[in-house]
Amino acid sequence: MNVLEIVKWKAKPNVSDKQMIDAINEMVPDLKNLEGFINQTLYKDENDYWIDIYYWDNAENAHLSNERMSKKESLKNLLELIQTESVSMKILKPLQRANLPT
């Protein structure tokens, strides 16, 4: 079962949804090159928090992803759009999953 990394933040004032989505899309090629990366999905809630969910093969790769991305220009560009004091991150290991019929 996949591990989830959930990153939540608020954008700086005057940052458009398009700017944020474009910045995330620019990160995807770098993410795809990281060991254990499976997928990523971006959301925005009713309080204007962005919630980015990353799917990893295991918790170790999820934890190492930040270090592995730290020197990437794509992450630096994203951080320019974010209120860094608003950032929170959680890594969750699954405990249960319903199996859907095939």
OpenMM code with the backbone's topology and positions (N, CA, C; nanometers):
from openmm import Vec3, app, unit

residues = "MET ASN VAL LEU GLU ILE VAL LYS TRP LYS ALA LYS PRO ASN VAL SER ASP LYS GLN MET ILE ASP ALA ILE ASN GLU MET VAL PRO ASP LEU LYS ASN LEU GLU GLY PHE ILE ASN GLN THR LEU TYR LYS ASP GLU ASN ASP TYR TRP ILE ASP ILE TYR TYR TRP ASP ASN ALA GLU ASN ALA HIS LEU SER ASN GLU ARG MET SER LYS LYS GLU SER LEU LYS ASN LEU LEU GLU LEU ILE GLN THR GLU SER VAL SER MET LYS ILE LEU LYS PRO LEU GLN ARG ALA ASN LEU PRO THR".split()
positions = [
    Vec3(0.0834, -0.1181, 0.0000),
    Vec3(0.0000, 0.0000, 0.0000),
    Vec3(0.0882, 0.1250, 0.0000),
    Vec3(0.0461, 0.2249, -0.0706),
    Vec3(0.1227, 0.3476, -0.0862),
    Vec3(0.1222, 0.4340, 0.0394),
    Vec3(0.2296, 0.5080, 0.0572),
    Vec3(0.2429, 0.6055, 0.1651),
    Vec3(0.2017, 0.7415, 0.1085),
    Vec3(0.1323, 0.8212, 0.1896),
    Vec3(0.0919, 0.9555, 0.1481),
    Vec3(0.1787, 1.0601, 0.2170),
    Vec3(0.2179, 1.1584, 0.1396),
    Vec3(0.2797, 1.2788, 0.1949),
    Vec3(0.1821, 1.3918, 0.1655),
    Vec3(0.1362, 1.4583, 0.2690),
    Vec3(0.0384, 1.5656, 0.2526),
    Vec3(0.1049, 1.6967, 0.2926),
    Vec3(0.1150, 1.7877, 0.1954),
    Vec3(0.1766, 1.9177, 0.2184),
    Vec3(0.0677, 2.0234, 0.2005),
    Vec3(0.0578, 2.1129, 0.2974),
    Vec3(-0.0485, 2.2139, 0.2979),
    Vec3(0.0159, 2.3508, 0.3148),
    Vec3(-0.0343, 2.4514, 0.2405),
    Vec3(0.0202, 2.5865, 0.2503),
    Vec3(-0.0783, 2.6883, 0.1982),
    Vec3(-0.0484, 2.8148, 0.2251),
    Vec3(-0.1210, 2.9285, 0.1673),
    Vec3(-0.0276, 3.0001, 0.0702),
    Vec3(-0.0863, 3.0491, -0.0377),
    Vec3(-0.0095, 3.1264, -0.1348),
    Vec3(0.0140, 3.2673, -0.0820),
    Vec3(0.1210, 3.3292, -0.1309),
    Vec3(0.1438, 3.4706, -0.1011),
    Vec3(0.0314, 3.5524, -0.1649),
    Vec3(0.0067, 3.6729, -0.1146),
    Vec3(-0.0961, 3.7588, -0.1754),
    Vec3(-0.0682, 3.7815, -0.3238),
    Vec3(-0.1740, 3.7888, -0.3994),
    Vec3(-0.1689, 3.8158, -0.5434),
    Vec3(-0.1102, 3.7039, -0.6287),
    Vec3(-0.0926, 3.5847, -0.5719),
    Vec3(-0.0514, 3.4693, -0.6519),
    Vec3(-0.1777, 3.4042, -0.7066),
    Vec3(-0.1832, 3.3877, -0.8354),
    Vec3(-0.3027, 3.3309, -0.8981),
    Vec3(-0.3006, 3.1779, -0.8902),
    Vec3(-0.4188, 3.1187, -0.9046),
    Vec3(-0.4286, 2.9727, -0.9103),
    Vec3(-0.3434, 2.9194, -1.0250),
    Vec3(-0.3458, 2.9877, -1.1377),
    Vec3(-0.2680, 2.9430, -1.2539),
    Vec3(-0.1186, 2.9416, -1.2229),
    Vec3(-0.0690, 3.0445, -1.1549),
    Vec3(0.0728, 3.0482, -1.1184),
    Vec3(0.1096, 2.9280, -1.0303),
    Vec3(0.0227, 2.8977, -0.9345),
    Vec3(0.0505, 2.7869, -0.8435),
    Vec3(0.0475, 2.6539, -0.9191),
    Vec3(-0.0539, 2.6353, -1.0003),
    Vec3(-0.0659, 2.5103, -1.0764),
    Vec3(0.0516, 2.4950, -1.1725),
    Vec3(0.0907, 2.6034, -1.2390),
    Vec3(0.2052, 2.5983, -1.3295),
    Vec3(0.3330, 2.5608, -1.2548),
    Vec3(0.3515, 2.6153, -1.1352),
    Vec3(0.4707, 2.5842, -1.0556),
    Vec3(0.4740, 2.4371, -1.0158),
    Vec3(0.3586, 2.3834, -0.9774),
    Vec3(0.3516, 2.2412, -0.9437),
    Vec3(0.3804, 2.1570, -1.0678),
    Vec3(0.3210, 2.1932, -1.1802),
    Vec3(0.3453, 2.1187, -1.3047),
    Vec3(0.4927, 2.1198, -1.3435),
    Vec3(0.5626, 2.2287, -1.3136),
    Vec3(0.7062, 2.2348, -1.3426),
    Vec3(0.7867, 2.1405, -1.2530),
    Vec3(0.7342, 2.1086, -1.1360),
    Vec3(0.8023, 2.0167, -1.0452),
    Vec3(0.7859, 1.8703, -1.0844),
    Vec3(0.6790, 1.8386, -1.1553),
    Vec3(0.6465, 1.6985, -1.1831),
    Vec3(0.7609, 1.6224, -1.2505),
    Vec3(0.8270, 1.6775, -1.3529),
    Vec3(0.9381, 1.6006, -1.4126),
    Vec3(1.0490, 1.5687, -1.3118),
    Vec3(1.0793, 1.6627, -1.2206),
    Vec3(1.1797, 1.6358, -1.1176),
    Vec3(1.1306, 1.5289, -1.0208),
    Vec3(1.0038, 1.5343, -0.9842),
    Vec3(0.9473, 1.4337, -0.8947),
    Vec3(0.9530, 1.2946, -0.9565),
    Vec3(0.9230, 1.2868, -1.0850),
    Vec3(0.9220, 1.1568, -1.1535),
    Vec3(1.0583, 1.0889, -1.1503),
    Vec3(1.1637, 1.1675, -1.1331),
    Vec3(1.2984, 1.1115, -1.1267),
    Vec3(1.3397, 1.0695, -0.9865),
    Vec3(1.2575, 1.0967, -0.8880),
    Vec3(1.2907, 1.0581, -0.7510),
    Vec3(1.2532, 0.9128, -0.7257),
    Vec3(1.3401, 0.8455, -0.6516),
    Vec3(1.3142, 0.7060, -0.6165),
    Vec3(1.1868, 0.6949, -0.5340),
    Vec3(1.0983, 0.6055, -0.5753),
    Vec3(0.9785, 0.5770, -0.4988),
    Vec3(0.8577, 0.6629, -0.5297),
    Vec3(0.8751, 0.7683, -0.6126),
    Vec3(0.7619, 0.8542, -0.6460),
    Vec3(0.6615, 0.7774, -0.7313),
    Vec3(0.5332, 0.7900, -0.6968),
    Vec3(0.4268, 0.7225, -0.7718),
    Vec3(0.3375, 0.8232, -0.8424),
    Vec3(0.2865, 0.9218, -0.7663),
    Vec3(0.1893, 1.0142, -0.8240),
    Vec3(0.1753, 1.1357, -0.7331),
    Vec3(0.1032, 1.2361, -0.7837),
    Vec3(0.0822, 1.3608, -0.7098),
    Vec3(-0.0498, 1.4207, -0.7540),
    Vec3(-0.1226, 1.4812, -0.6578),
    Vec3(-0.2492, 1.5484, -0.6872),
    Vec3(-0.2576, 1.6752, -0.6033),
    Vec3(-0.2989, 1.7856, -0.6667),
    Vec3(-0.3086, 1.9150, -0.6000),
    Vec3(-0.4544, 1.9534, -0.5800),
    Vec3(-0.4857, 2.0054, -0.4616),
    Vec3(-0.6203, 2.0511, -0.4265),
    Vec3(-0.6116, 2.1905, -0.3665),
    Vec3(-0.7257, 2.2573, -0.3597),
    Vec3(-0.7363, 2.3844, -0.2873),
    Vec3(-0.8677, 2.3813, -0.2103),
    Vec3(-0.8607, 2.4118, -0.0798),
    Vec3(-0.9827, 2.4041, 0.0009),
    Vec3(-1.0543, 2.5387, 0.0079),
    Vec3(-1.1641, 2.5406, 0.0810),
    Vec3(-1.2498, 2.6591, 0.0885),
    Vec3(-1.1862, 2.7748, 0.1657),
    Vec3(-1.0774, 2.7468, 0.2386),
    Vec3(-1.0063, 2.8506, 0.3127),
    Vec3(-0.8790, 2.8960, 0.2406),
    Vec3(-0.8705, 2.8648, 0.1126),
    Vec3(-0.7563, 2.9018, 0.0278),
    Vec3(-0.6262, 2.8347, 0.0676),
    Vec3(-0.6350, 2.7210, 0.1350),
    Vec3(-0.5158, 2.6395, 0.1576),
    Vec3(-0.4981, 2.5463, 0.0385),
    Vec3(-0.3745, 2.5383, -0.0089),
    Vec3(-0.3383, 2.4415, -0.1118),
    Vec3(-0.2986, 2.3135, -0.0408),
    Vec3(-0.3427, 2.2014, -0.0939),
    Vec3(-0.3113, 2.0710, -0.0360),
    Vec3(-0.2576, 1.9837, -0.1488),
    Vec3(-0.1311, 1.9471, -0.1357),
    Vec3(-0.0650, 1.8666, -0.2372),
    Vec3(-0.0410, 1.7290, -0.1773),
    Vec3(-0.0925, 1.6279, -0.2437),
    Vec3(-0.0800, 1.4908, -0.1950),
    Vec3(0.0136, 1.4151, -0.2873),
    Vec3(0.1179, 1.3614, -0.2265),
    Vec3(0.2168, 1.2818, -0.2988),
    Vec3(0.2026, 1.1362, -0.2571),
    Vec3(0.2140, 1.0487, -0.3527),
    Vec3(0.2059, 0.9050, -0.3286),
    Vec3(0.3459, 0.8464, -0.3465),
    Vec3(0.3926, 0.7758, -0.2438),
    Vec3(0.5266, 0.7172, -0.2437),
    Vec3(0.5180, 0.5680, -0.2183),
    Vec3(0.6227, 0.4970, -0.2581),
    Vec3(0.6250, 0.3518, -0.2368),
    Vec3(0.6506, 0.3152, -0.0912),
    Vec3(0.7221, 0.4022, -0.0166),
    Vec3(0.7459, 0.3742, 0.1248),
    Vec3(0.7769, 0.5048, 0.1989),
    Vec3(0.7743, 0.4979, 0.3311),
    Vec3(0.7929, 0.6174, 0.4135),
    Vec3(0.9338, 0.6739, 0.4004),
    Vec3(1.0333, 0.5891, 0.3844),
    Vec3(1.1709, 0.6378, 0.3722),
    Vec3(1.1851, 0.7297, 0.2507),
    Vec3(1.1339, 0.6884, 0.1355),
    Vec3(1.1424, 0.7722, 0.0159),
    Vec3(1.0603, 0.8999, 0.0303),
    Vec3(0.9487, 0.8912, 0.0993),
    Vec3(0.8681, 1.0113, 0.1242),
    Vec3(0.9479, 1.1117, 0.2077),
    Vec3(1.0124, 1.0636, 0.3139),
    Vec3(1.0913, 1.1524, 0.3994),
    Vec3(1.2115, 1.2100, 0.3246),
    Vec3(1.2757, 1.1302, 0.2418),
    Vec3(1.3951, 1.1747, 0.1698),
    Vec3(1.3629, 1.2677, 0.0530),
    Vec3(1.2375, 1.2719, 0.0121),
    Vec3(1.2009, 1.3504, -0.1064),
    Vec3(1.2329, 1.4984, -0.0900),
    Vec3(1.2144, 1.5526, 0.0292),
    Vec3(1.2419, 1.6952, 0.0503),
    Vec3(1.3901, 1.7260, 0.0331),
    Vec3(1.4739, 1.6412, 0.0881),
    Vec3(1.6181, 1.6585, 0.0711),
    Vec3(1.6567, 1.6429, -0.0764),
    Vec3(1.5988, 1.5446, -0.1421),
    Vec3(1.6301, 1.5192, -0.2831),
    Vec3(1.5833, 1.6315, -0.3748),
    Vec3(1.4786, 1.7008, -0.3355),
    Vec3(1.4259, 1.8118, -0.4167),
    Vec3(1.4878, 1.9469, -0.3792),
    Vec3(1.5575, 1.9549, -0.2687),
    Vec3(1.5987, 2.0838, -0.2119),
    Vec3(1.6817, 2.1711, -0.3062),
    Vec3(1.7586, 2.1123, -0.3954),
    Vec3(1.8416, 2.1919, -0.4855),
    Vec3(1.7782, 2.2115, -0.6233),
    Vec3(1.6598, 2.1597, -0.6419),
    Vec3(1.5924, 2.1701, -0.7722),
    Vec3(1.5335, 2.3089, -0.7912),
    Vec3(1.5549, 2.3642, -0.9082),
    Vec3(1.5023, 2.4967, -0.9419),
    Vec3(1.3500, 2.4988, -0.9354),
    Vec3(1.2867, 2.3863, -0.9711),
    Vec3(1.1400, 2.3809, -0.9711),
    Vec3(1.0834, 2.4004, -0.8306),
    Vec3(1.1478, 2.3445, -0.7296),
    Vec3(1.1015, 2.3628, -0.5917),
    Vec3(1.1269, 2.5064, -0.5462),
    Vec3(1.2414, 2.5614, -0.5810),
    Vec3(1.2716, 2.6999, -0.5450),
    Vec3(1.1674, 2.7950, -0.6042),
    Vec3(1.1257, 2.7698, -0.7279),
    Vec3(1.0235, 2.8530, -0.7921),
    Vec3(0.8896, 2.8426, -0.7194),
    Vec3(0.8535, 2.7233, -0.6779),
    Vec3(0.7294, 2.7049, -0.6027),
    Vec3(0.7357, 2.7794, -0.4693),
    Vec3(0.8471, 2.7676, -0.4000),
    Vec3(0.8600, 2.8313, -0.2683),
    Vec3(0.8484, 2.9833, -0.2754),
    Vec3(0.8798, 3.0412, -0.3896),
    Vec3(0.8646, 3.1858, -0.4084),
    Vec3(0.7174, 3.2289, -0.4025),
    Vec3(0.6255, 3.1356, -0.4262),
    Vec3(0.4822, 3.1650, -0.4303),
    Vec3(0.4113, 3.1384, -0.2976),
    Vec3(0.4817, 3.0775, -0.2029),
    Vec3(0.4204, 3.0242, -0.0814),
    Vec3(0.4549, 3.1082, 0.0412),
    Vec3(0.3567, 3.1236, 0.1303),
    Vec3(0.3819, 3.1795, 0.2633),
    Vec3(0.4470, 3.0680, 0.3451),
    Vec3(0.5786, 3.0718, 0.3574),
    Vec3(0.6500, 2.9587, 0.4171),
    Vec3(0.6057, 2.9288, 0.5606),
    Vec3(0.5622, 3.0307, 0.6341),
    Vec3(0.5173, 3.0068, 0.7720),
    Vec3(0.3865, 2.9287, 0.7775),
    Vec3(0.3171, 2.9167, 0.6648),
    Vec3(0.1893, 2.8443, 0.6612),
    Vec3(0.2049, 2.6966, 0.6260),
    Vec3(0.3257, 2.6547, 0.5921),
    Vec3(0.3475, 2.5181, 0.5428),
    Vec3(0.3398, 2.4157, 0.6552),
    Vec3(0.2662, 2.3090, 0.6288),
    Vec3(0.2667, 2.1920, 0.7175),
    Vec3(0.2808, 2.0675, 0.6309),
    Vec3(0.3384, 1.9646, 0.6893),
    Vec3(0.3624, 1.8419, 0.6140),
    Vec3(0.3398, 1.7206, 0.7038),
    Vec3(0.2767, 1.6197, 0.6467),
    Vec3(0.2540, 1.4935, 0.7182),
    Vec3(0.2845, 1.3795, 0.6231),
    Vec3(0.3407, 1.2730, 0.6785),
    Vec3(0.3610, 1.1498, 0.6022),
    Vec3(0.2808, 1.0424, 0.6732),
    Vec3(0.1923, 0.9791, 0.5985),
    Vec3(0.0988, 0.8827, 0.6563),
    Vec3(0.1179, 0.7453, 0.5956),
    Vec3(0.1272, 0.6466, 0.6830),
    Vec3(0.1351, 0.5070, 0.6391),
    Vec3(-0.0044, 0.4467, 0.6474),
    Vec3(-0.0433, 0.3683, 0.5468),
    Vec3(-0.1779, 0.3102, 0.5481),
    Vec3(-0.1922, 0.2006, 0.6532),
    Vec3(-0.3097, 0.1956, 0.7101),
    Vec3(-0.3429, 0.0900, 0.8073),
    Vec3(-0.4518, -0.0028, 0.7544),
    Vec3(-0.5270, 0.0449, 0.6554),
    Vec3(-0.6381, -0.0349, 0.6026),
    Vec3(-0.6680, 0.0152, 0.4626),
    Vec3(-0.7165, -0.0742, 0.3762),
    Vec3(-0.7616, -0.0345, 0.2438),
    Vec3(-0.8699, -0.1317, 0.1984),
    Vec3(-0.9764, -0.0767, 0.1423),
    Vec3(-1.0823, -0.1610, 0.0876),
    Vec3(-1.0389, -0.2085, -0.0508),
    Vec3(-1.0546, -0.3340, -0.0765),
    Vec3(-1.0232, -0.3868, -0.2078),
    Vec3(-1.1472, -0.3808, -0.2944),
    Vec3(-1.1354, -0.3107, -0.4044),
    Vec3(-1.2482, -0.2998, -0.4961),
    Vec3(-1.2507, -0.4206, -0.5889),
    Vec3(-1.3706, -0.4642, -0.6265),
    Vec3(-1.3772, -0.5793, -0.7179),
    Vec3(-1.3165, -0.5427, -0.8533),
    Vec3(-1.2527, -0.6405, -0.9133),
    Vec3(-1.1906, -0.6166, -1.0451),
    Vec3(-1.2812, -0.6563, -1.1580),
] * unit.nanometer
topology = app.Topology()
chain = topology.addChain("A")
for resn in residues:
    res = topology.addResidue(resn, chain)
    for name in ("N", "CA", "C"):
        topology.addAtom(name, app.Element.getBySymbol(name[0]), res)
